Amino acid sequence: QVQLVESGGGLVQAGGSLRLSCAASGRTSSTFRIYGMGWFRQAPGKEREFVAAIRWHTASEYYAESVRGRFTISRDNTKNTMNLQMNSLKPDDTANYYCAADQRGSSRYSLESGYGYWGQGTQVTVSS
């Protein structure tokens, strides 16, 4: 069984920064191969939306338009960890942030259906 654990959420003022991390643990290597990982977020009363994604071997990065230029995704594929550096945070960024792992090589990196494993989420609150 593979588990994804997020960390780094919290309360920050508008304009501030936070760094989220996601670690994959459990039966990795031969039984679990990561092709990519992503971040999604869900604000109260809204649907979960794509934030950013990274492909494991090429390190290609993809971003939602709303966070492009402010957020940076990175990964350490030797440790099966992923980070999301969030700068210039806005109140609209307030949400529960989830990390997800693609273990099948899906091309649907911006869709929930492109991921088979999900973390429990970490709350990010940006005050105005």
RODO-2510 file (C-alpha; in nm, 4 decimals, decimal comma):
residues 128
     n   res          X          Y          Z
     1     q     0,0000     0,0000     0,0000
     2     v     0,1333     0,3418    -0,0977
     3     q     0,0668     0,6480     0,1109
     4     l     0,1102     1,0134     0,0243
     5     v     0,1605     1,2538     0,3111
     6     e     0,1462     1,6301     0,2694
     7     s     0,3050     1,8825     0,5027
     8     g     0,3795     2,2528     0,5192
     9     g     0,0355     2,4073     0,5211
    10     g    -0,0593     2,6879     0,7550
    11     l    -0,1755     3,0447     0,7944
    12     v     0,0036     3,3257     0,6117
    13     q    -0,0710     3,6855     0,5246
    14     a    -0,1346     3,7930     0,1693
    15     g     0,1928     3,8387    -0,0147
    16     g     0,3656     3,5781     0,1969
    17     s     0,5086     3,2377     0,1083
    18     l     0,4611     2,8763     0,2040
    19     r     0,6297     2,5563     0,0940
    20     l     0,4291     2,2365     0,0717
    21     s     0,5873     1,8930     0,0616
    22     c     0,4530     1,5528    -0,0316
    23     a     0,6247     1,2255     0,0491
    24     a     0,5350     0,8863    -0,0947
    25     s     0,5928     0,5947     0,1360
    26     g     0,5053     0,2301     0,1479
    27     r     0,5668    -0,0339    -0,1148
    28     t     0,7573     0,1741    -0,3694
    29     s     1,0197     0,0706    -0,6274
    30     s     0,9229    -0,2514    -0,8058
    31     t     0,5554    -0,2454    -0,7107
    32     f     0,4937     0,1246    -0,7435
    33     r     0,6463     0,3405    -1,0112
    34     i     0,5809     0,7112    -1,0203
    35     y     0,5361     0,8678    -1,3631
    36     g     0,4315     1,2044    -1,2300
    37     m     0,2860     1,3882    -0,9344
    38     g     0,0552     1,6806    -0,9003
    39     w    -0,1065     1,9265    -0,6653
    40     f    -0,4759     2,0014    -0,6550
    41     r    -0,6713     2,2255    -0,4201
    42     q    -1,0264     2,2576    -0,2988
    43     a    -1,1754     2,5677    -0,1431
    44     p    -1,4965     2,5555     0,0620
    45     g    -1,7995     2,5240    -0,1620
    46     k    -1,5898     2,4729    -0,4742
    47     e    -1,4760     2,1774    -0,6779
    48     r    -1,1240     2,0478    -0,6529
    49     e    -0,9018     2,2122    -0,9128
    50     f    -0,5639     2,1494    -1,0680
    51     v    -0,2722     2,3568    -0,9398
    52     a     0,0525     2,2123    -1,0748
    53     a     0,2096     1,8896    -1,1967
    54     i     0,5534     1,7512    -1,2677
    55     r     0,6619     1,4541    -1,4756
    56     w     0,9026     1,2287    -1,2903
    57     h     1,1668     1,1543    -1,5519
    58     t     1,1742     1,4740    -1,7552
    59     a     1,0892     1,7118    -1,4672
    60     s     0,8528     1,8911    -1,7066
    61     e     0,6336     2,1314    -1,5130
    62     y     0,2735     2,2322    -1,5704
    63     y     0,0755     2,5040    -1,3944
    64     a    -0,2747     2,6367    -1,3726
    65     e    -0,2960     2,9869    -1,5115
    66     s    -0,4010     3,1219    -1,1729
    67     v    -0,0700     3,0231    -1,0099
    68     r     0,1764     3,0518    -1,2975
    69     g     0,4669     3,2747    -1,2055
    70     r     0,3921     3,2524    -0,8331
    71     f     0,4147     2,8786    -0,7596
    72     t     0,7020     2,6442    -0,8407
    73     i     0,6788     2,2668    -0,8351
    74     s     0,9831     2,0452    -0,7880
    75     r     1,0626     1,6823    -0,7158
    76     d     1,3324     1,4585    -0,5794
    77     n     1,2835     1,1291    -0,7562
    78     t     1,5475     0,9557    -0,5455
    79     k     1,3367     1,0174    -0,2366
    80     n     0,9898     1,0101    -0,3973
    81     t     0,9141     1,3568    -0,2686
    82     m     0,7569     1,6594    -0,4289
    83     n     0,7433     2,0235    -0,3225
    84     l     0,5330     2,3253    -0,4068
    85     q     0,6879     2,6647    -0,3348
    86     m     0,4081     2,9200    -0,3138
    87     n     0,5013     3,2869    -0,3303
    88     s     0,2946     3,6056    -0,3473
    89     l     0,0032     3,4239    -0,1912
    90     k    -0,3445     3,5687    -0,2265
    91     p    -0,6617     3,5108    -0,0221
    92     d    -0,7996     3,3259    -0,3271
    93     d    -0,5275     3,0644    -0,2740
    94     t    -0,6960     2,9592     0,0497
    95     a    -0,7869     2,5910     0,0161
    96     n    -0,7074     2,2400     0,1203
    97     y    -0,4145     2,1268    -0,0943
    98     y    -0,3824     1,7650    -0,2034
    99     c    -0,0915     1,5851    -0,3616
   100     a    -0,1486     1,3024    -0,6051
   101     a     0,0647     1,0408    -0,7767
   102     d     0,0316     0,8972    -1,1265
   103     q     0,1413     0,5362    -1,1262
   104     r     0,0137     0,4462    -1,4756
   105     g     0,1776     0,6990    -1,7062
   106     s    -0,1361     0,8995    -1,7745
   107     s    -0,1206     1,2085    -1,9937
   108     r    -0,4120     1,3652    -1,8052
   109     y    -0,1862     1,5522    -1,5642
   110     s    -0,4392     1,8300    -1,5007
   111     l    -0,7314     1,5959    -1,4330
   112     e    -0,8116     1,4023    -1,1172
   113     s    -0,8597     1,0912    -1,3286
   114     g    -0,4912     1,1026    -1,4183
   115     y    -0,3913     1,0039    -1,0658
   116     g    -0,4386     0,6874    -0,8698
   117     y    -0,3076     0,7867    -0,5296
   118     w    -0,4029     1,0835    -0,3160
   119     g    -0,2921     1,2360     0,0096
   120     q    -0,5223     1,3535     0,2868
   121     g    -0,4615     1,7211     0,2224
   122     t    -0,3035     2,0120     0,4045
   123     q    -0,4819     2,3383     0,4738
   124     v    -0,3478     2,6671     0,3412
   125     t    -0,5122     2,9849     0,4664
   126     v    -0,4143     3,3264     0,3317
   127     s    -0,5421     3,6247     0,5248
   128     s    -0,5974     3,9645     0,3666
***
